[in-house]
Amino acid sequence: MKKLSRISALALALALASPLVAAWLPLGGTGLFAQLAPDYRAAWFASFRQLSITLAATLAFASAITIGLGYLSIYSRAGARRSPASWRPSNRCRPS
């Protein structure tokens, strides 16, 4: 049996993602959406589509930065050898 926390996390993720999924489905004339004015419904769907595109782009950008920094800090020999002490400016960089 799955842990209750895992089940509740999946339910919460589903509840948070459902408006974004619903914005891309052709549900305009059924159920709850049929009660909305057509112009308002179109604007509502458009805003959620824009939000889902923005969230996907943000996720892709954050993933690229994470992978890039992980590569530089762990797999790159020059980045792995640098210690925090070597990040300090040297005496040559001080203004006179």
Legacy VTK file of the C-alpha trace (Angstrom):
# vtk DataFile Version 3.0
C-alpha trace
ASCII
DATASET POLYDATA
POINTS 96 float
0.000 0.000 0.000
1.280 3.436 -0.867
2.022 5.942 1.835
-0.724 8.428 2.526
1.656 11.344 1.943
2.480 10.086 -1.556
-1.198 9.703 -2.408
-2.014 13.176 -1.070
0.925 14.668 -2.995
-0.369 13.130 -6.217
-3.889 14.423 -5.496
-2.532 17.921 -4.815
-0.466 17.892 -8.018
-3.527 16.786 -9.977
-5.653 19.537 -8.419
-3.026 22.176 -9.242
-2.473 20.971 -12.808
-6.125 20.440 -13.737
-6.873 24.085 -14.720
-3.848 24.085 -17.007
-4.924 20.827 -18.635
-8.538 21.980 -18.893
-7.446 25.121 -20.746
-6.112 22.992 -23.607
-9.088 20.633 -23.830
-12.055 21.522 -26.052
-14.589 21.673 -23.193
-16.099 25.026 -24.117
-19.762 24.015 -24.334
-20.111 21.449 -21.556
-20.633 21.431 -17.816
-19.475 24.321 -15.708
-17.923 26.135 -18.662
-21.260 26.400 -20.463
-22.528 28.782 -17.775
-19.813 31.337 -18.491
-20.239 34.113 -21.029
-18.509 33.203 -24.319
-16.117 36.166 -24.257
-15.201 35.580 -20.627
-14.728 31.848 -21.254
-12.437 32.528 -24.232
-10.347 34.989 -22.210
-10.175 32.557 -19.293
-8.967 29.708 -21.498
-6.458 31.981 -23.241
-4.983 33.135 -19.936
-4.523 29.569 -18.722
-2.919 28.607 -22.047
-0.458 31.468 -21.652
0.204 30.409 -18.071
0.900 26.818 -19.091
3.313 27.962 -21.812
5.082 30.245 -19.330
5.369 27.465 -16.750
6.743 25.017 -19.331
9.313 27.559 -20.530
10.324 28.320 -16.946
10.736 24.624 -16.205
12.872 24.116 -19.327
15.051 27.142 -18.523
15.544 26.118 -14.880
16.394 22.567 -15.958
18.973 23.833 -18.448
20.609 26.047 -15.823
20.637 23.211 -13.281
22.186 20.749 -15.729
24.728 23.311 -16.905
25.819 24.290 -13.412
25.902 20.654 -12.349
28.176 19.847 -15.253
30.480 22.766 -14.512
30.684 22.107 -10.788
31.057 18.325 -10.804
32.222 17.026 -14.167
34.455 19.853 -15.261
37.958 19.416 -13.858
38.635 23.139 -13.639
35.380 23.797 -11.804
35.793 20.849 -9.470
39.296 21.898 -8.370
38.308 25.424 -7.453
37.741 25.884 -3.781
35.768 28.730 -2.208
39.080 30.244 -1.065
40.181 30.637 -4.694
37.067 32.658 -5.487
38.305 35.606 -3.459
39.870 38.427 -5.455
43.638 38.423 -5.432
45.802 41.255 -4.166
46.396 42.336 -7.755
42.725 43.226 -8.155
42.592 45.673 -5.275
42.439 49.346 -6.219
45.436 51.357 -5.141
LINES 1 97
96 0 1 2 3 4 5 6 7 8 9 10 11 12 13 14 15 16 17 18 19 20 21 22 23 24 25 26 27 28 29 30 31 32 33 34 35 36 37 38 39 40 41 42 43 44 45 46 47 48 49 50 51 52 53 54 55 56 57 58 59 60 61 62 63 64 65 66 67 68 69 70 71 72 73 74 75 76 77 78 79 80 81 82 83 84 85 86 87 88 89 90 91 92 93 94 95
